[in-house]
């Protein structure tokens, strides 16, 4: 697919996901803008934009992944630099939006950090946010600027569809993933099941139950992200104990902290598919893990925003 970009278009990439940004640039048929990120001896960040952006419609790609706080600060400094350089419109592409799990007060005297990050982006000068699979979709309401929230389920469903699996059941990794499981179930014409985790107050030990029929079926666990790997590997063990024939898993964001890779390697999961919203180090790409690119989806979204076309078809 060829895209039509006007002369006022600029695409920049910061440090966390330059490979994805380069893919997007190739698909759009443009060059990445020139900028540099450096540090002072005490760790302070400095960003220099090395070409004119006056009056331009600028897009900046930056996943706020590890190191999370530095990535966010880098993005904020870039927005400020663009604003002070008289950029016409500043669009921020955040494939993975960190702090999205802190979207409410679960206990007294807790912050709502997702709202804080939204405020920082907006106050600094962002005009629009393009992101993928927020942990809680209602977080879009934290912004008073346009937010385009893309979802990874159709891409993951397409991957599993090509495998030609029969007797499928799509499994929500937890209560919060029921919406994703239902959407994937509809796309694959498969029933859904749920991993129900409970921690009784009197016992203190967590129990895991499988709600739904998984015996003799090819199960696909779906979630928005994999962090420590504990939830998804426990879910896989519960499915194996419930008689699932084979177990696959899919998630949009591969956070992969702590001993997550070791847990996945030793789990009953046959294959795990993730996207490249986060740049995964080579040493974490074991044989079980397959990566699919979100660059085509993001490139089309950018083209639609830039040319003032409807973004709605990308949500379906």
Secondary structure, 3 states (H helix, E strand, C coil): CCCCCCCCEEEEECCCCHHHHHHHHHHHCCCECCEEEEECCCCCEEEEECCCCECCEEEEECCCCCCHHHHHHHHHHHHHHHHHCCECEEEEEECCCCCCCCCCCCCCCCCCHHHHHHHHHHHHCCCEEEEECCCCHHHHHHCCCEEEEECCHHHHHHHHHCCCCCCEEEEECCHHHHHHHHHHHHHHCCEEEEEEEEECCCCCCEEEEEECCCCCCEEEEEEEEECCCHHHHHHHHHHHHCCCCEEEEEEEEECCCCCHHHHHHCCCCCEEEEECCCCCCHHHCCCCEEEECCHHHHHHHHHHHHCCCCCHHHHC
